[in-house]
Amino acid sequence: MNNVQYSRASDVPDAIRLLAADPGAKLIAGGTNLIDLMKENVERPSRLIDISRLPLRDVEDTADGGLRIGALVPNSDLAYHPLIEKRYPLLASAILAGASAQLRNMASVGGNLMQRTRCAYFYDTATPCNKRSPGTGCSALDGLNRNHAILGTSKSCIATNPSDMSVALAALGALVHIAGATGQRTIALTDFHRLPDDKPHLDTNLGSGEIITAIELPPRGFARNYSYLKIRDRLSYAFALVSVAAALELEGNAISEARLALGGVAHKPWRSLEAEAALHGQAATPDHFGRAADLLLQGATARSQNGFKIELARRAVVRTLMQAASATPQSQAHKKIA
């Protein structure tokens, strides 16, 4: 049994102070990922800092017409929040596509951003894994890699980011608010997660001793022409083989604005400004959507078992954009339970 100290932070500065005092400490809110990692001896924190009672549970309007979401808002509360359902339904759809209702009730917004890969080798401490133990090698490169990344990979790691919520946030252009000992800063969601390069053990650009305090959504929510499609091995409680967040603004049948992000294919949500720009001014047709998909997937590299993901992703992009253009978003078959 591993000895673990426990502290409860009274406010954000206290949480930052506790983190700075113990480099081996980990923050815990809902614990839906961290507890699993501790059970498997993947994570062995010296201290758990409980932040579940910090005042970070508000969803409030920003001065420019966007929304600021506290880092401790539970996923379920966010998905069913009236302002999210009305103004950012793409985000609600992505959240409801993930995990089970019980997990969504516990998982926090900040914790969702910080969850770690579900690569089987990462969880198996008997196998080499650069993400878990830097410098030991990547077992997935020549092993079981059906679920692994096709974009942004490196010789060190081909793991994928598991978050559904992050894919929608990337497409929407969300910002991440961060606090640390040196003050506060804001980073784009698309820059928050890292590609593996030669340091796959670093999932994000969150600095040592820093804490996520909020997510900010811009005013534009694409509330009409949007869709989130998640393709997985079974209908529910499974991570994405490929997921697509698509949002459009249309003038007649012409596209005036496009947003497009992929999940399940890279170490981070995968968004391409080039693919989005290629849709600007074009008619909402399968041919133009196929061209955008090709741009989004350029540079995709297959391993021994995951080559199917490239064509799967291309078709998924076209399908999701067609659903967005016709204002018929993908149904996630989830209902609110009172």
TATA-V181296 format. One record per backbone hydrogen bond with DSSP energy under -1.0 kcal/mol. CO is the residue of the C=O (numbers start at 0). NH is the residue of the N-H. Records with the same first field share a line. If there is no record, write none. Layout:
BEGIN
CO=NH ; NH
END
This chain:
BEGIN
4=47
6=49
10=14
11=15
12=16
13=17
14=18
15=19
16=20
21=24
23=45
25=48
27=50
30=34
32=36
33=37
34=38
35=39
36=41 ; 42
37=40
45=4
46=25
47=6
48=27
49=8
50=53
53=55
55=71
57=69
59=67
61=64
65=61
66=216
67=59
68=214
69=72
70=109
72=108
73=77
74=78
75=79
77=80
80=84
81=85
82=86
83=87
87=91
88=92
89=93
90=94
91=95
94=97
99=103
100=104
102=106
103=75
106=74
107=111
108=112
109=113
118=122
119=123
123=126
127=138
128=132
132=135
144=147
149=300
156=153
157=148
163=167
164=168
165=169
166=170
167=171
168=173
173=188
174=215
175=186
176=212 ; 213
177=184
178=210
179=182
182=179
184=177
186=175
187=190
191=204
195=198
198=201
202=193
206=209
210=178
212=70
213=176
214=68
215=174
216=66
223=225
224=247
226=245
228=243
230=240 ; 241
241=230
242=262
243=228
244=260
245=226
246=258
248=255 ; 256
250=253
252=283
253=250
254=280
256=248
258=246
260=244
261=269
262=242
264=149 ; 150
265=160
269=261
271=275
272=276
273=277
278=281
281=254
282=284
284=288
285=289
286=290
287=291
288=292
289=293
290=294
291=295
292=296
296=299
305=308
306=309
307=311
308=312
309=313
310=314
311=315
312=316
313=317
314=318
315=319
316=320
317=321
318=322
319=323
320=324
321=325
322=327
323=326
END
